[in-house]
Amino acid sequence: MKIGIMQPYYLSYIGYWQLLNAVDKYVIYDDVNYIKGGWVNRNRILINGQPSYFNVPLIGATPFKKINEIEINTDDKLINKNLRTLEGAYKKAPYFEEVYPMLKNIVSYKEENLSKFLINSIKEICAYLDITTQIYISSELNKNNELDRKGRLINIVKLLGGTEYYNAEGGQELYSFEDFEKENIKLSFLKSNNIVYQQYKNEFQPFLSIVDILMFNSKEETKKLLKEYKLITKKRG
């Protein structure tokens, strides 16, 4: 049983969805502290050939609050501004007509709680890409919150009956194979392959939001890209 655990990120880059698609059960880690300037409420899209930030507007966001304690500004003017930004950026993209209605549902979703808003966006993308991984919400699990960061992850994996834990490539700086092996859990890190596709006639800009990939690749092409990764593992000797 493969388990993935990640914070909810807003319309994240392809690696996020590769990890979600690769595991059997995925935990949205929403009861950890919000990181200002991170990727929880923003990502980058292509505007005039350049990566530009695209945000969920927040109210009173602070690192002293957990993600599921942050409030969204649901002012219609801000929602419409974000929709116009998306339309202006991708109106001429080949798959705009297919993808925009889903994105409109995501951006227009009237939910004041950041965690619930992001959970909805993740489920919308999963439904579009036929990702059937079981999704769990960290704050709803009966887990031990007194443990350290590594201990909490191990606790969640065991709680869900996991034998393997998949983490993003960047997690190699935080977690060791040996620590998980001691708990009879196989640790793997997911590293995305070098993914390149046509973005209008511009020089390719990598690591943009899933929005960019969906606008320039068909649903079936995107589903193939979900498998364009390799796992970094340590075989047990």
N, C-alpha and C positions, 0 to 999 in steps of 0.2 A: 504494500500500500504506500503510494508516493504522496507526500504532503508538501505543499507550498505555503509560505506565510509571508505576506508583504503588506505594507501600508497601502491604503487606497491612494492612488495617484490619478490626477485628472487627465484622461485621454492620453495615457502614457505611450511611450515609444514601443516598438515592436517586441523588444525583449520581455516586457511585462506580460504581454499576451502569449508569448512563447512559453513562458514559465507556467502561466495559468493553464494553458492547454496541455502541458506535458505531465501534469500531476493528476492524481485521482480525486484529491480533496484540496481545496484552496481556502486559506483563512485570510480574510481581510482584517488586518491588524489595526483596528480603529481606536483602541484605548491606550495608545502611546502618545507622548507629547508632540504637539504640532511643531514643525520646524519652519520657522520663517525664512523665506527665500529658497525653500526647497521645491519639490515637485508635487506636493499634495494638492494645491489649488491652482497650479499653472502648468502650461507646457508651451511648446513652440510650434508655430505653423509657418507656412511659406507665404510671405507678403512681398510682392515686387522682387521676387528672386532671392530674398534674404530671410533667415530665421527671425521670427518675431514672437514675442510672448503673447499668450492668450490666457486670460485669467478668470477664475471664479471670484467675484467681488465678496470680500468678507467684512464682518463687523467685529471690532474688538479682538482680532486675532493676536494671540500671544503664545510664546513657547511654554508658558506656565499652565496652559490649558491642553487637554487631550484633544485629539482630532474630533472625537464624538461630542466635544463640548463647544466647538466653534460654530458661530452663527454666520449664515450667508445673507448678503444684501440682495433681496429678491425684487428690487425696484424694476418695474417694467422697462424703464428707459435704459438701464444697464443691460438687461436681457436682450432688448432689441439692438443695442449697440453691438453686442457680441455676435448676434446673428448676422448683422450687416457686415461685420468684419469677416466672418466665415464666407459669406456669399461673395464679397468683393475679392477675397483671396482665391477662391476656387470655382467661381461661376463657369469658367471656361475649361475646367478640368474634365477629363473624359467620363468620369463616373459621378459627377456632381448630382445629377438628377436622381440617381439611385441612393446615394449616401446622405444627402442633405436632409431629407425628412427625418431620418433617425437622429441626426445630430441636432436638429431643431427640437425634437422631443427631449433630448438630453439637456440642452442649454435652457429650455423653457420650463423644465421640471420645477414646479413651485414647492420647494422644500427648504426650510430655513436651517436645518441641521446639516452641516458639511458632510458628516459621515454618511448619512442617509442619501444625500444628493449624489455622492461619489459612488455609493453602492449601486444606485439606480443606473448610473452611467456605465459601470462595469457590466452589469447584467444586460444592458441594451447592446453593448458591443459583442458580448458573448452570444447573445441570441442571433445577431446578424451573421456572425462567423460560425455558427453551429458548434460552439464550444460547450460541451456538456459536463464539464468538471463540476462536482458538488462544491457549492460555495457556503462557507461558514463565516460568521461575524465574531471576531475575537471577544468583544465586550459581552457577548451572549453566552460564552463558554464558561463552564464551571471549573476554572483553572486556578492555579496558585499564583497570585499576583505579587507575592512577597519575594519571589526568586529574582536572581539577576537576569540580565538580558538573555544570555545563553540558556540558563535554566528554564526560563519561561518558554522558549522555543521548544526545548526538549519535552517539557511538560505538555505542550499543545500537541506535538507529534504523537506522543504516547496516548494522550486522551482520545485522539481520533483513530487509534489503532495503526499508526504508521510504522513502517519498517525502513522507509527511506525519506530523507528530507532534501528537497531541492531549494537552493538559494541562488540569487543573482550572482553574477561574476564578481561584483564588488565585495561580496561577503567573505571572500578569501582573506581579507585583511582583518576580519573579526572572528572567524570561527575556524577551528582546526578539525581535521578528519578524526584525530585521536580522541578528542573530547566526545564526539558523537558515537564513535566505535565503542567506547566504554559503556554506552547506554544501549548498545545493540541497534544502532541506527546508522544506516549508510548515508553519508553526506555527499552530495554532488552539487557542483556549481554550473549554472547554465551560461554559456557564452554565445552570443549571437554571431552568426557568420557575417561577412561583409556584404550587406544588402544594398544594391544599387538599382535604381529604376529611373525612367524618364520623368522629369518634372518640367513640363512645358518644354522650352528650349534653353533652359538655364543650366549653369553648372550645378551638378548634383550637391544638395545639402543633406548630410546624413543626420540621424538621431532626432528626427522630428517626431511630432505626435503621430499616433496611429491614424489621425485624421488625414494626414498627408498621404500615407500609404493607401488608405481606402479611396481617396480621390483619384489617384493615378494608377490603381490596380483593381482589376475585377475582384469580385468576392472569391472566386475560385483561385485566382492568382495569389490573393492575400492569404488564403488558407494554406497554400503551398509554402508561403514565406514563414508561416508559423512553425514549420519544421526545419527551417534553415538555422540550425544551431548545433553546437557540440557540447557534450557534458564533460566537465573536468572532475575526474573521480580518482580515488585511491583504492586500488584493489587490495582486498584483504589477503595477507600472505600466510 
